[in-house]
Amino acid sequence: MAACRSVRADAVQTDWRCAIVALGLAFTLGSPALAQTVPAPDQASAQHRNENGEMLRPDSGPVTWTFTYNSDVNGDVSGGNGTGGAYLHRLGLIGDADLDRLVGWRAASAHISIHAIQGSGLSALRVGNALAVSGIEAEPALRLFNLWIEQKLGDRVSVRAGQFTAAQEFVVSSTAALFVNSTFGWPGSFANDLPSGGPAFPLSAPGVRLAIGVDDKTMFRVAAFSGDPAGRGGGDPQRRDFYGLNGFRLKGKPFLIGEIQRSAGGQDPAWSLTLGGWAHLDRFDDLGYDTRGISLASPLSNGQPLQHGGNYAVYAMADGRLWQWGSRTVRGFIRASASPADRNVLDLYVDGGLSVTSLFEARPDDVFGVGFAIARTSPRLRSQISTGAAIAGTQVHPPAFESVIEASYQLQLKPGLYVQPNIQFIVNPSAAMLSDPGSFDRTPRNAIVIGLRTSFRL
């Protein structure tokens, strides 16, 4: 371990090797005893629960193992590309280690998680929307997800290094985490604008994160990740990286993200405000013009998009407890982001919603919520589509936005076991338009989706 402490910050490849070796030692030496049951936050979403080391507690052993299961049964009952159902599930094996008790590495912890994903997502199969119906929708695979070490430096500072996602700590709303649609986790604008969707489920990426608790009410986070979680290449990024290992090649320009959060303080703050942004240092294609400034839809175009140096977005978020009476609590959130319209297919985004805990007195641990999300399609992309159609002698009207409204009721059957019936209304499903603007000719009909999520952990 001393060798890892002495590695210079600029020796990136050595840092990653030390992290991997230390994490492997941690879980090889640890006893794989069954984890003690520790209640997770009621509003932790399936794509975040237990993925940030929450299961490691002082009263547990030096190594804690957790098994998780999440499934979604969804049905498109009206609209989209065609009605019908889909089922998918995700099995997770998650390990946390206290490296101080295990190997004497003071104030350090380690985390690993592996996902086995099976089934089909309704968005890809039936609906055709960009804001995916399920937060666990992914290509079937057995994939390494998390592999990281975290070092605490005093009471207020921590550094994490390894493979993880930005979505576990950045742009996270505890209220939004109730909802099933993927956009309420990692915003759909980021997922569609960044290479391979950015460092978010199901693809994590090698990175380093610094978190500083400025005081009891202020938190600052910044992280740098490998720019393409699936590594370089063409085709579907999830198929390109079935096993979660391609990102370790550390190819391409980095992705940077940072935010500052101010809250009322305490374990369950009455309110929190977050300002943040990300920057990607690679080059990005213009959505409308070629290198000579001619429309890409024109027969005179050379077909080579104008290149932009870098990409970025800014975002803001408010989350808070709006009303409380006895065990009944009403929470609300709103998030918004903006990015350049010349290189991002979804340039403006906003979501928000309300949740009510203990809506019925006989069910104090249940949560009901209604959320909405709206993602604007870039005006430059829409203009290119319309211009191309006009040149071909046809008329096409690309939608200005895609949106979703979701109503969910999460029932806690017992600690660690949840079922969640939900219904989603999806307006202007736009996945086909965003992925292949040149062949777009119509928007699928607005869709109604009903679903049931089941989650448990051991």
C-alpha positions in Angstrom: 0.0 0.0 0.0 2.9 2.4 0.7 3.8 2.2 -3.0 0.4 3.4 -3.9 0.6 6.3 -1.5 3.9 7.5 -3.0 2.7 7.5 -6.7 2.8 11.0 -8.3 -0.5 12.5 -9.3 0.5 12.6 -12.9 1.3 8.9 -13.2 -2.2 8.0 -14.3 -1.7 4.5 -15.4 0.2 3.5 -12.2 -2.6 5.0 -10.1 -5.2 2.8 -11.8 -3.0 -0.3 -11.3 -2.5 0.4 -7.6 -6.3 1.0 -7.2 -7.1 -2.3 -8.9 -4.5 -4.3 -6.9 -5.6 -2.8 -3.6 -9.3 -3.4 -4.3 -8.6 -7.0 -5.3 -6.6 -7.6 -2.1 -9.4 -6.2 -0.1 -12.1 -8.5 -1.4 -9.8 -11.6 -1.6 -8.7 -11.3 2.1 -12.2 -10.4 3.4 -14.7 -12.9 4.7 -17.7 -13.0 2.4 -20.2 -13.2 5.2 -23.8 -12.1 4.5 -24.3 -8.4 5.1 -26.3 -7.3 8.1 -29.6 -5.6 7.0 -29.2 -1.9 6.9 -32.2 0.2 5.8 -31.5 2.2 2.7 -33.2 5.5 2.1 -36.8 5.0 1.0 -36.3 7.2 -2.0 -33.1 5.6 -3.3 -33.6 4.7 -6.9 -32.8 1.3 -8.4 -29.8 2.8 -10.3 -28.3 4.4 -7.2 -29.2 2.2 -4.2 -26.1 0.6 -2.5 -23.8 1.8 -5.3 -22.0 4.4 -3.2 -20.7 2.4 -0.3 -23.9 2.9 1.8 -23.9 -0.7 3.1 -20.6 -0.4 4.9 -21.3 0.4 8.6 -19.2 0.3 11.8 -21.3 -2.4 13.3 -20.7 -4.8 10.3 -17.6 -6.7 9.5 -14.6 -5.3 7.6 -16.2 -6.7 4.4 -19.9 -6.5 3.6 -21.6 -8.3 0.7 -25.0 -7.4 -0.7 -27.2 -9.0 -3.3 -29.7 -6.8 -5.1 -32.5 -7.5 -7.6 -34.4 -5.0 -9.6 -37.0 -5.8 -12.3 -39.4 -3.9 -14.5 -42.5 -5.3 -16.3 -43.7 -2.6 -18.7 -46.4 -2.5 -21.3 -47.1 0.0 -24.1 -50.9 0.0 -24.1 -51.3 2.9 -26.6 -49.1 4.7 -29.1 -45.3 4.5 -29.7 -44.1 2.3 -32.5 -46.4 -0.5 -31.4 -48.2 -1.9 -28.4 -46.9 -4.8 -26.4 -44.9 -5.6 -23.3 -41.3 -6.1 -22.1 -39.6 -7.5 -19.1 -36.1 -6.9 -17.8 -34.2 -7.5 -14.6 -30.8 -6.7 -13.1 -29.0 -8.8 -10.5 -26.3 -7.1 -8.6 -23.4 -8.4 -6.4 -22.0 -5.6 -4.3 -19.1 -5.6 -1.9 -17.8 -2.9 0.5 -14.6 -3.1 2.5 -13.2 -1.1 5.4 -9.5 -1.1 4.4 -8.5 0.2 7.9 -9.9 -2.9 9.7 -8.9 -5.2 6.8 -5.3 -4.2 5.9 -4.5 -1.2 8.1 -5.1 1.4 5.5 -6.4 4.2 7.6 -9.6 6.1 6.6 -9.9 4.2 3.3 -12.7 2.1 1.9 -13.3 0.0 -1.3 -16.3 -0.9 -3.3 -17.0 -3.3 -6.2 -20.3 -4.2 -8.0 -21.1 -6.5 -10.8 -24.4 -6.5 -12.7 -26.1 -9.3 -14.7 -28.7 -7.7 -16.9 -31.3 -9.7 -18.8 -34.4 -9.0 -20.8 -35.6 -6.2 -23.1 -36.3 -2.5 -22.5 -39.7 -1.2 -23.6 -38.2 2.0 -25.1 -36.0 0.2 -27.6 -38.5 -2.5 -28.3 -41.9 -0.7 -28.5 -42.0 3.0 -27.6 -39.1 4.6 -29.5 -38.5 7.4 -27.0 -35.2 9.0 -26.0 -36.1 9.4 -22.3 -36.1 5.7 -21.6 -39.1 4.2 -19.7 -36.9 2.3 -17.3 -33.8 3.4 -15.3 -32.4 -0.1 -15.5 -33.0 -0.5 -19.3 -29.7 -1.8 -20.9 -28.4 -4.4 -23.3 -28.2 -8.0 -21.8 -24.7 -8.4 -20.3 -22.6 -9.4 -17.4 -20.8 -6.2 -16.6 -18.3 -4.8 -14.1 -20.0 -1.6 -12.9 -18.1 -0.2 -9.9 -14.5 -0.7 -8.9 -13.1 2.0 -6.7 -11.2 3.1 -3.6 -12.1 6.1 -1.5 -9.6 7.9 0.9 -10.9 10.3 3.5 -8.7 13.2 4.4 -10.0 14.4 7.7 -13.7 14.9 8.4 -14.6 16.9 5.3 -12.5 15.8 2.4 -12.5 12.5 0.4 -10.9 11.3 -2.8 -12.3 8.5 -4.9 -10.4 6.7 -7.7 -11.3 3.8 -9.9 -14.3 3.0 -12.1 -17.7 4.5 -11.2 -20.3 6.9 -12.6 -21.0 10.6 -12.3 -24.7 9.8 -11.9 -24.1 8.3 -8.4 -23.2 11.7 -6.9 -23.8 14.5 -9.4 -27.2 16.0 -10.4 -28.8 13.7 -7.9 -32.2 14.6 -6.4 -33.4 12.5 -3.5 -37.0 13.3 -4.5 -36.5 12.5 -8.2 -34.9 9.2 -7.3 -38.4 7.8 -6.6 -39.3 7.7 -10.3 -38.8 4.8 -12.7 -38.1 6.7 -15.9 -34.4 6.9 -16.5 -34.4 10.6 -17.0 -35.1 11.3 -13.4 -31.7 9.8 -12.5 -29.1 10.9 -15.1 -30.9 13.5 -17.1 -31.9 12.4 -20.6 -30.3 15.4 -22.2 -26.9 14.3 -20.8 -27.5 10.7 -21.8 -28.2 11.7 -25.4 -25.6 14.4 -25.8 -22.5 12.7 -24.3 -20.4 9.9 -26.0 -21.9 6.6 -25.0 -24.3 8.4 -22.7 -21.6 9.6 -20.4 -20.5 7.9 -17.2 -24.0 6.7 -16.1 -25.8 3.3 -15.8 -25.1 0.9 -17.5 -21.6 2.2 -18.4 -19.3 3.4 -15.7 -15.9 5.0 -16.5 -12.4 5.3 -14.9 -12.2 8.5 -13.0 -11.1 10.5 -10.0 -13.5 12.5 -7.7 -12.7 15.0 -5.0 -15.5 16.0 -2.5 -15.0 18.8 0.0 -17.5 19.6 2.8 -16.8 23.3 3.1 -18.9 23.4 6.2 -22.0 21.6 7.6 -24.2 23.1 4.9 -22.0 23.4 1.8 -20.6 20.6 -0.3 -18.3 20.9 -3.4 -17.6 18.0 -5.8 -15.5 17.8 -8.9 -14.5 14.7 -11.0 -12.7 13.8 -14.1 -13.6 10.7 -16.2 -12.4 8.9 -19.2 -14.2 10.7 -22.1 -16.0 7.6 -23.6 -17.1 5.0 -21.1 -17.4 2.3 -23.8 -14.0 3.1 -25.3 -13.4 4.1 -28.9 -15.3 2.5 -31.7 -18.5 2.4 -33.6 -22.0 0.9 -33.2 -24.0 0.5 -30.0 -21.6 1.5 -27.1 -23.3 -1.1 -24.7 -22.6 -3.9 -27.2 -19.0 -2.5 -27.6 -18.4 -2.9 -23.9 -20.4 -6.0 -22.7 -18.1 -6.6 -19.7 -17.4 -3.0 -18.4 -13.7 -3.1 -19.1 -13.2 -1.0 -22.3 -13.0 2.3 -20.4 -9.8 1.3 -18.7 -8.0 1.9 -22.0 -8.2 5.6 -21.0 -8.5 6.7 -24.7 -9.9 10.1 -25.8 -10.2 13.5 -24.2 -11.6 13.6 -20.6 -15.0 14.5 -19.3 -15.1 16.9 -16.4 -18.0 17.6 -14.0 -18.4 19.7 -10.9 -21.1 21.1 -8.6 -21.6 23.1 -5.4 -24.5 22.3 -3.1 -25.9 24.4 -0.3 -28.5 22.9 2.1 -30.2 23.6 5.3 -27.9 21.0 6.9 -28.5 17.8 8.9 -29.1 14.2 7.8 -32.4 15.1 6.1 -32.1 18.8 5.1 -35.3 20.7 4.6 -33.9 22.2 1.4 -30.9 22.0 -0.9 -29.8 24.1 -3.9 -27.2 22.9 -6.4 -25.3 24.6 -9.2 -23.1 22.7 -11.5 -21.8 22.0 -15.0 -19.8 19.6 -17.2 -17.3 20.0 -20.0 -16.1 17.4 -22.5 -12.7 18.2 -24.1 -13.1 16.1 -27.2 -14.3 17.4 -30.6 -18.0 17.4 -31.5 -19.8 17.4 -34.9 -22.1 20.3 -35.8 -25.7 19.2 -36.3 -26.4 21.4 -39.3 -23.4 22.5 -41.3 -20.4 21.0 -42.9 -16.8 22.3 -42.9 -17.6 24.8 -45.7 -20.6 26.2 -43.9 -23.1 24.4 -46.2 -26.1 22.6 -44.8 -25.5 18.9 -44.3 -28.8 18.3 -45.9 -27.8 20.0 -49.2 -26.6 18.0 -52.2 -23.7 20.4 -52.4 -22.4 19.4 -48.9 -19.2 17.5 -48.6 -20.8 15.4 -45.8 -18.1 16.3 -43.3 -19.7 18.1 -40.3 -18.1 21.2 -38.9 -16.1 20.4 -35.8 -16.4 22.1 -32.5 -13.7 22.0 -29.9 -15.3 20.7 -26.7 -18.8 20.6 -25.3 -20.4 21.8 -22.1 -23.6 22.2 -20.1 -24.7 24.0 -17.0 -27.4 22.9 -14.6 -29.2 23.9 -11.5 -31.4 22.0 -9.1 -33.6 22.6 -6.1 -34.9 19.9 -3.8 -36.8 20.3 -0.6 -39.4 19.4 2.0 -42.4 21.5 1.3 -44.8 20.3 4.0 -44.8 17.9 6.9 -47.5 16.8 9.3 -46.8 13.8 11.5 -45.4 11.0 9.3 -46.8 12.6 6.2 -44.2 14.5 4.2 -44.5 16.4 0.9 -41.2 16.9 -1.1 -40.6 18.7 -4.4 -37.7 19.1 -6.8 -36.9 20.9 -10.0 -33.8 20.6 -12.3 -32.8 22.4 -15.4 -29.9 22.3 -17.8 -28.7 24.1 -21.0 -26.0 23.3 -23.6 -25.1 24.6 -27.0 -27.7 23.8 -29.7 -25.2 23.5 -32.5 -23.7 20.3 -31.2 -26.2 18.8 -28.7 -29.4 17.0 -29.9 -31.2 17.9 -26.7 -30.0 21.4 -25.8 -32.5 22.5 -23.1 -34.0 20.3 -20.4 -36.2 20.6 -17.3 -37.8 18.2 -14.9 -39.6 18.4 -11.6 -42.1 16.7 -9.4 -43.7 16.1 -6.0 -43.7 13.1 -3.7 -45.8 12.3 -0.7 -44.6 9.9 2.0 -47.3 8.1 4.1 -50.2 9.2 1.8 -52.3 6.6 3.7 -51.9 6.4 7.5 -52.0 2.6 7.4 -49.0 2.6 5.0 -46.4 5.0 6.6 -43.4 3.9 4.6 -45.1 4.1 1.1 -44.3 7.0 -1.3 -46.5 8.4 -4.0 -45.1 10.8 -6.6 -45.8 12.6 -9.8 -43.0 13.9 -12.0 -42.5 15.4 -15.4 -39.6 16.0 -17.8 -39.3 18.0 -21.0 -36.3 17.8 -23.3 -36.1 20.3 -26.3 -34.7 19.0 -29.6 -32.0 21.3 -30.9 -33.4 23.9 -33.4 -30.4 23.3 -35.6 -31.1 19.6 -35.8 -34.8 20.2 -36.6 -33.8 22.8 -39.3 -31.5 20.3 -40.9 -34.2 17.6 -41.0 -36.8 20.1 -42.5 -34.3 21.4 -45.1 -33.4 17.8 -46.2 -37.1 17.0 -46.6 -37.8 20.1 -48.6 -34.9 19.4 -51.0 -36.3 15.9 -51.5 -39.7 17.4 -52.2 -41.4 16.2 -49.1 -42.7 17.9 -45.9 -41.5 16.7 -42.5 -42.3 18.3 -39.1 -39.8 17.2 -36.5 -41.1 17.7 -32.9 -39.7 20.5 -30.9 -39.5 18.4 -27.7 -40.0 15.0 -26.1 -41.6 14.9 -22.7 -42.8 12.4 -20.1 -45.2 12.5 -17.1 -45.0 9.7 -14.6 -47.1 8.7 -11.6 -45.6 6.1 -9.2 -46.6 4.5 -6.0 -43.8 2.7 -4.1 -44.9 0.2 -1.6 -42.5 -1.0 1.0 -43.6 -4.6 1.8 -40.8 -4.9 4.4 -37.3 -3.3 4.8 -35.4 -3.9 1.6 -38.4 -5.1 -0.4 -40.4 -2.7 -2.7 -43.0 -3.0 -5.4 -43.8 0.1 -7.5 -46.7 0.3 -9.9 -46.4 3.2 -12.3 -47.9 4.8 -15.3 -46.1 7.1 -17.9 -47.5 9.3 -20.6 -44.9 9.9 -23.3 -45.2 12.8 -25.8 -43.3 12.9 -29.1 -41.1 9.8 -28.8 -37.9 11.0 -30.6 -35.2 8.3 -30.4 -35.3 7.6 -34.1 -35.0 11.2 -35.0 -32.0 11.8 -32.7 -30.1 8.7 -33.7 -30.6 9.0 -37.5 -31.9 12.4 -38.6 -31.3 11.8 -42.3 -33.9 9.0 -42.4 -36.5 10.6 -40.1 -40.0 10.9 -41.6 -42.5 10.7 -38.8 -42.8 10.8 -35.0 -44.4 7.7 -33.3 -47.7 8.4 -31.6 -47.8 9.6 -28.0 -47.6 6.6 -25.8 -49.1 5.4 -22.5 -47.0 2.9 -20.6 -48.0 1.0 -17.5 -45.4 -0.9 -15.4 -44.4 -2.6 -12.2 -41.0 -2.3 -10.6 -39.8 -4.9 -8.0 -36.7 -4.3 -5.9 -35.1 -6.2 -3.0 -31.7 -6.7 -1.4 -30.2 -9.4 0.8 
